[in-house]
């Protein structure tokens, strides 16, 4: 930067006279702090301006001072005898401090009590919520159990109604089967309708079987066994067990033990009962 040209530009005179913009003022102040020549020139201009002002100053007349003092009333106002004198009351700082501390402790105690009550109430609500959830779960379980029992009772009722309808139909034949030496206490009834060809059994007493085994009924036609369906060792809650086979002819009925689901041919070694159909 050419300092000489900057000083000769007249910007410093304008700065001293206060005729520069904010940006120019900041520029002059910044450069004067960097360049000593600019700082020196700026100081000289300031001193010259001050000397010029003092040289051409005019002292005002003495009458102006008197007029100003008369217009300004600096006299102390007179106190009236009857005006009461108000003096501040002394303040006991110890009492005030004690009162403030007591108030703070009281406020804190109240806030702590409220917080404790809210916390206890929250625990109470949480406990009630958990209790209600357990009650709801137990109620739901009970409801599901009742619905299952109702469905079971409805199914049993339907089976009973169907069994009674079967027993009331004309053409029904009843065959009693007694267990042999493999099931001496075994006894059951076979209901066969010669017109509708439906078959049902009423198990009175038969030995329990493993889960993978079932009893199977056979109708004997001209000495040949015909699959009449499988059944369980007990009737359960049903009156009868209806079999899913249609039997057109039967000279006799026999019972064997087979794998669950039945067998196309009887296992003679597991034969438990055999009874002929009376004509």
C-alpha positions in Angstrom: 0.0 0.0 0.0 1.2 3.5 -0.9 0.9 5.4 2.4 1.8 8.7 0.9 -0.9 8.6 -1.7 -3.4 7.5 1.0 -2.5 10.5 3.2 -2.7 12.9 0.2 -6.2 11.6 -0.7 -7.8 13.7 2.0 -9.5 10.9 3.7 -7.8 11.7 7.0 -9.1 15.3 7.0 -12.6 14.0 6.4 -12.2 11.5 9.2 -11.2 14.3 11.7 -14.1 16.4 10.5 -16.5 13.5 11.0 -17.5 13.5 7.3 -16.8 9.8 6.5 -19.0 6.8 6.3 -18.9 3.9 8.8 -16.9 1.8 6.4 -14.4 4.6 5.8 -14.1 5.3 9.5 -13.3 1.6 10.2 -10.8 1.6 7.4 -9.0 4.7 8.7 -8.9 3.3 12.3 -7.5 0.0 11.0 -4.8 1.5 8.8 -3.8 4.0 11.5 -3.2 1.1 13.9 -1.0 -0.7 11.2 1.0 2.2 9.7 2.7 4.7 12.1 2.8 7.4 9.4 -0.9 7.4 9.1 -1.3 7.5 12.9 1.1 10.4 13.1 -0.7 12.4 10.4 -4.0 11.7 12.0 -2.8 13.0 15.4 -1.4 16.2 13.8 -4.7 16.8 12.0 -6.6 16.4 15.3 -4.3 18.8 17.1 -4.6 21.3 14.3 -8.3 21.1 14.3 -8.4 21.6 18.1 -6.0 24.6 17.9 -8.2 26.2 15.2 -11.3 25.8 17.3 -9.7 27.4 20.3 -8.2 30.2 18.2 -11.5 31.2 16.7 -13.7 30.6 19.8 -15.9 33.5 21.0 -16.6 34.0 24.7 -20.3 34.6 25.4 -21.4 37.8 27.2 -21.7 37.6 31.0 -25.4 38.4 30.8 -26.1 35.1 29.2 -24.8 33.2 32.2 -27.0 35.3 34.6 -30.1 34.6 32.5 -29.4 30.9 32.4 -28.9 30.7 36.2 -32.2 32.6 36.8 -34.1 30.2 34.6 -32.7 27.2 36.4 -34.1 27.0 40.0 -31.4 25.3 42.1 -32.8 26.5 45.4 -33.8 23.9 48.1 -37.5 23.7 48.6 -38.8 24.9 51.9 -40.0 22.3 54.3 -43.5 22.7 55.7 -44.0 22.4 59.4 -47.0 20.2 59.1 -45.6 17.8 56.5 -44.9 14.4 58.1 -41.4 13.1 57.9 -41.4 9.6 56.5 -38.5 7.5 57.7 -37.8 3.9 56.6 -38.5 1.2 59.1 -35.5 -0.8 60.2 -35.4 -4.3 58.8 -34.2 -7.2 60.9 -32.1 -9.1 58.4 -31.8 -12.0 60.8 -35.5 -12.5 61.0 -36.0 -12.0 57.3 -33.3 -14.6 56.5 -34.8 -17.0 59.0 -38.3 -16.5 57.5 -36.9 -17.0 54.0 -35.1 -20.2 54.9 -38.2 -21.5 56.7 -40.4 -20.7 53.7 -37.9 -22.4 51.4 -37.8 -25.5 53.5 -41.6 -25.6 53.8 -41.9 -25.2 50.0 -39.4 -28.0 49.5 -41.2 -30.3 51.9 -44.6 -29.7 50.2 -43.0 -30.3 46.8 -41.4 -33.5 48.1 -44.7 -34.7 49.6 -46.5 -34.1 46.4 -43.9 -35.9 44.4 -44.0 -38.8 46.8 -47.8 -39.0 46.6 -47.6 -38.9 42.8 -45.0 -41.7 42.9 -47.1 -43.8 45.2 -50.2 -43.2 43.0 -48.2 -44.2 39.9 -47.2 -47.5 41.6 -50.8 -48.0 42.6 -52.0 -47.5 39.0 -49.3 -49.9 37.7 -50.3 -52.5 40.3 -54.0 -52.1 39.3 -53.1 -52.4 35.6 -51.1 -55.6 36.1 -54.0 -57.0 38.2 -56.5 -56.1 35.6 -54.3 -57.7 32.9 -54.0 -60.9 34.9 -57.8 -60.9 35.5 -58.4 -60.3 31.8 -56.1 -63.1 30.8 -57.7 -65.5 33.3 -61.2 -64.4 32.1 -60.1 -64.9 28.5 -58.8 -68.4 29.3 -61.9 -69.3 31.2 -64.0 -68.0 28.3 -62.0 -70.1 25.8 -62.4 -73.1 28.0 -66.1 -72.6 28.3 -66.4 -72.2 24.6 -64.5 -75.4 24.0 -66.7 -77.2 26.5 -69.8 -75.8 24.8 -68.6 -76.9 21.4 -67.9 -80.4 22.8 -71.4 -80.6 24.5 -72.9 -79.4 21.2 -71.1 -82.1 19.3 -72.1 -84.7 21.8 -75.7 -83.5 21.6 -75.6 -83.8 17.9 -74.1 -87.3 18.1 -76.7 -88.3 20.6 -79.5 -87.0 18.5 -78.1 -88.9 15.5 -77.7 -92.0 17.6 -81.3 -91.8 18.8 -82.5 -91.2 15.3 -80.5 -94.3 14.2 -82.0 -96.4 17.0 -85.6 -95.3 16.2 -85.4 -96.1 12.5 -87.0 -99.3 11.3 -84.8 -102.2 10.2 -82.4 -101.9 13.2 -80.6 -105.0 14.3 -78.8 -105.2 17.6 -75.9 -107.7 18.0 -74.1 -108.2 21.4 -70.4 -109.1 21.3 -68.7 -110.8 24.2 -64.9 -110.8 24.6 -63.0 -114.1 24.3 -60.1 -115.2 26.5 -58.0 -112.1 25.4 -60.7 -109.8 26.7 -62.9 -111.8 29.1 -64.6 -108.7 30.5 -65.1 -107.2 27.1 -68.6 -106.4 26.0 -70.2 -104.2 23.4 -73.3 -103.7 21.2 -73.4 -103.4 17.4 -76.3 -101.5 15.9 -76.8 -102.3 12.2 -79.7 -100.9 10.2 -80.5 -103.3 7.4 -82.4 -100.7 5.5 -80.1 -97.6 5.7 -76.9 -99.8 6.1 -75.6 -97.6 8.9 -73.5 -99.1 11.7 -72.9 -97.8 15.2 -71.3 -99.4 18.3 -71.8 -99.0 22.0 -68.7 -100.0 23.9 -69.6 -101.2 27.3 -66.2 -102.6 28.4 -63.1 -103.1 26.4 -59.4 -102.9 27.4 -57.6 -99.6 26.8 -55.2 -99.5 23.8 -51.9 -97.6 23.1 -52.2 -94.4 21.2 -51.2 -96.0 18.0 -53.8 -98.7 18.1 -57.6 -98.8 17.5 -60.4 -101.4 17.5 -61.7 -102.3 14.1 -65.1 -103.9 13.3 -65.6 -106.5 10.6 -68.7 -107.8 9.0 -68.5 -111.4 7.9 -70.2 -112.1 4.5 -70.0 -115.6 3.3 -67.0 -116.2 5.5 -65.1 -113.2 4.2 -64.3 -110.1 6.4 -65.5 -106.7 5.2 -64.1 -103.5 6.9 -66.9 -101.9 8.9 -64.8 -99.1 10.4 -62.6 -98.3 13.4 -63.7 -97.1 16.9 -62.2 -96.2 20.3 -62.1 -98.2 23.5 -64.7 -95.9 25.1 -67.6 -93.9 23.8 -66.4 -90.9 25.8 -69.3 -88.5 26.3 -71.2 -89.8 23.3 -74.0 -92.3 23.5 -72.8 -94.2 20.5 -69.9 -94.3 18.1 -71.1 -94.1 14.5 -68.8 -95.8 12.0 -68.1 -94.4 8.5 -68.8 -97.6 6.6 -72.0 -98.8 4.9 -72.7 -102.4 5.5 -75.2 -104.0 3.0 -74.9 -107.6 4.3 -73.6 -109.2 7.4 -73.7 -112.8 8.6 -71.6 -112.0 11.7 -69.6 -109.2 13.3 -66.0 -109.5 14.7 -63.6 -107.1 16.5 -59.8 -107.0 16.1 -57.0 -104.7 17.3 -55.3 -102.9 14.4 -52.9 -99.9 13.9 -54.6 -96.6 14.2 -56.6 -95.8 11.0 -57.5 -99.4 10.4 -56.3 -102.3 8.2 -57.6 -103.7 4.9 -57.4 -107.2 6.3 -58.0 -108.4 9.9 -55.2 -109.5 12.2 -56.5 -112.8 13.4 -54.1 -113.0 16.3 -55.8 -109.9 17.8 -59.3 -111.2 17.4 -61.3 -110.3 20.6 -64.9 -111.0 19.8 -67.2 -112.6 17.3 -71.0 -112.9 17.1 -73.4 -114.0 14.5 -76.4 -112.0 13.3 -79.6 -113.7 14.1 -82.0 -114.0 11.2 
